[in-house]
């Protein structure tokens, strides 16, 4: 297996792994506390979230693997990867705050910062390797949708 494919595979596994860990926090409340919340009319069915996030984490992994393949010794690559790592931590933190701590208000603050960090990550990915930036666009759009959803859940409850 060549280096590029290895980096992509490692990156996908890391992203999906973080998503799986976030899923643990989600599962702790999705069938109990979350069911009882008032939700907006545009709230997707629970069955939608798993497949969407799996796809997004896979695209994220491919994107970061392609950036990593550009050479970690380059300052722009390091900067892009640091931004990616920070936003991935915020991604996991959101699940912990929203579902684990059952705090939609605090989660709203986290997801706003997350959306900003995704935007910055896309900017840096574009500098390093434009196709990687495009691969993150569905993720940004989903997080922006999730931000509106988070706001509405917080407002309604």
Phi and psi in degrees as a GROMACS rama.xvg file:
@    title "Ramachandran Plot"
@    xaxis  label "Phi"
@    yaxis  label "Psi"
@TYPE xy
-77.7219  166.431  UNK-2
-60.3187  -41.6409  UNK-3
-60.0926  -48.0173  UNK-4
-63.2597  -39.4279  UNK-5
-61.7659  -44.9407  UNK-6
-64.8909  -39.6517  UNK-7
-65.0627  -46.0619  UNK-8
-61.4123  -46.1236  UNK-9
-60.396  -44.0858  UNK-10
-64.8942  -42.1066  UNK-11
-63.0715  -43.995  UNK-12
-61.9271  -40.5383  UNK-13
-63.7344  -47.6723  UNK-14
-63.631  -46.1959  UNK-15
-65.5528  -35.3957  UNK-16
-62.648  -44.7904  UNK-17
-62.3705  -40.9148  UNK-18
-62.0602  -38.4263  UNK-19
-66.4418  -40.4845  UNK-20
-64.764  -39.638  UNK-21
-63.2532  -34.6092  UNK-22
-61.7071  -29.9585  UNK-23
-63.3999  -44.6075  UNK-24
-64.0118  -39.2622  UNK-25
-64.5843  -47.1625  UNK-26
-60.5222  -27.7498  UNK-27
-64.0578  -19.6864  UNK-28
-131.136  -13.736  UNK-29
-64.4559  -32.889  UNK-30
-94.5553  -1.97887  UNK-31
-122.594  -84.7713  UNK-32
-59.6621  -47.8514  UNK-33
-61.9728  -36.3368  UNK-34
-61.459  -33.7831  UNK-35
-81.0172  -11.5893  UNK-36
-74.5305  148.516  UNK-37
-75.967  131.242  UNK-38
-126.764  152.561  UNK-39
-69.4444  163.503  UNK-40
-62.4964  -26.3797  UNK-41
-89.0879  9.10424  UNK-42
-66.34  120.938  UNK-43
-68.256  158.739  UNK-44
-62.8047  149.631  UNK-45
-55.0658  -31.8299  UNK-46
-65.785  -17.4084  UNK-47
-76.1431  -33.6002  UNK-48
-64.0698  -44.0148  UNK-49
-58.7183  -55.0879  UNK-50
-62.2822  -39.5122  UNK-51
-62.9428  -47.3261  UNK-52
-65.9038  -35.8563  UNK-53
-61.6932  -44.9119  UNK-54
-62.6188  -45.0968  UNK-55
-64.5344  -43.0142  UNK-56
-64.1663  -34.6511  UNK-57
-67.4354  -45.665  UNK-58
-62.0157  -39.9628  UNK-59
-60.789  -43.9256  UNK-60
-63.2642  -42.4647  UNK-61
-62.36  -45.5341  UNK-62
-59.6632  -47.7427  UNK-63
-70.9669  -33.8165  UNK-64
-63.0628  -39.5058  UNK-65
-67.9526  -36.3852  UNK-66
-68.0034  -46.5911  UNK-67
-56.7968  -36.7864  UNK-68
-66.7313  -16.207  UNK-69
-72.8788  -11.2927  UNK-70
112.85  110.08  UNK-71
-65.7486  -16.1676  UNK-72
-74.1452  -13.5725  UNK-73
-82.4786  134.857  UNK-74
-58.5103  -41.1566  UNK-75
-67.2961  -36.2333  UNK-76
-65.0617  -46.6036  UNK-77
-58.7308  -45.3551  UNK-78
-61.1858  -44.4131  UNK-79
-62.1436  -43.341  UNK-80
-68.7272  -36.616  UNK-81
-63.4656  -44.0754  UNK-82
-60.3762  -43.1679  UNK-83
-61.2065  -46.7906  UNK-84
-59.869  -41.5924  UNK-85
-65.923  -43.3697  UNK-86
-68.2009  -31.1894  UNK-87
-66.5777  -38.0146  UNK-88
-64.1651  -41.6101  UNK-89
-64.082  -36.9579  UNK-90
-58.1587  -48.4103  UNK-91
-66.4211  -39.5711  UNK-92
-60.9698  -38.1054  UNK-93
-58.031  -46.3857  UNK-94
-60.7989  -40.4607  UNK-95
-64.3074  -44.7395  UNK-96
-71.4438  -46.4939  UNK-97
-69.6594  -55.7384  UNK-98
-89.8658  -44.5372  UNK-99
-68.3608  -49.6618  UNK-100
-90.4703  -9.28125  UNK-101
55.2899  50.5363  UNK-102
-129.641  83.6375  UNK-103
-60.8174  -30.7882  UNK-104
-65.3603  -50.1981  UNK-105
-66.9224  -36.1679  UNK-106
-63.2959  -33.9111  UNK-107
-61.614  -41.4798  UNK-108
-63.8585  -42.1572  UNK-109
-62.8318  -44.6417  UNK-110
-71.0753  -29.4032  UNK-111
-65.2174  -45.8574  UNK-112
-64.0478  -39.1667  UNK-113
-58.9583  -46.7658  UNK-114
-60.6539  -41.4598  UNK-115
-62.8326  -43.9649  UNK-116
-66.2965  -35.3828  UNK-117
-63.8378  -42.9939  UNK-118
-58.6563  -43.7361  UNK-119
-66.7638  -38.09  UNK-120
-63.2513  -43.7672  UNK-121
-59.7886  -41.9968  UNK-122
-58.2763  -47.3982  UNK-123
-70.3967  -36.774  UNK-124
-62.9191  -37.9748  UNK-125
-62.7297  -36.6407  UNK-126
-64.2142  -39.8707  UNK-127
-83.5442  -48.8417  UNK-128
-159.918  101.204  UNK-129
-52.8765  -41.9357  UNK-130
-57.7537  -31.3142  UNK-131
-65.8178  -37.3958  UNK-132
-62.9169  -42.4076  UNK-133
-63.5378  -35.321  UNK-134
-65.125  -23.1011  UNK-135
-88.1017  -10.7578  UNK-136
-60.9173  -44.476  UNK-137
-59.6233  -35.5048  UNK-138
-62.4053  -47.879  UNK-139
-60.7705  -44.636  UNK-140
-62.132  -41.9176  UNK-141
-65.5296  -40.3066  UNK-142
-67.992  -36.2117  UNK-143
-64.2615  -41.4667  UNK-144
-61.4561  -44.8469  UNK-145
-63.4133  -31.4481  UNK-146
-65.2899  -45.499  UNK-147
-63.23  -42.908  UNK-148
-62.0964  -45.619  UNK-149
-59.4865  -44.8921  UNK-150
-59.7144  -46.7215  UNK-151
-64.1017  -40.6119  UNK-152
-63.7918  -42.7105  UNK-153
-62.2974  -45.3108  UNK-154
-65.052  -40.5903  UNK-155
-76.2044  -15.339  UNK-156
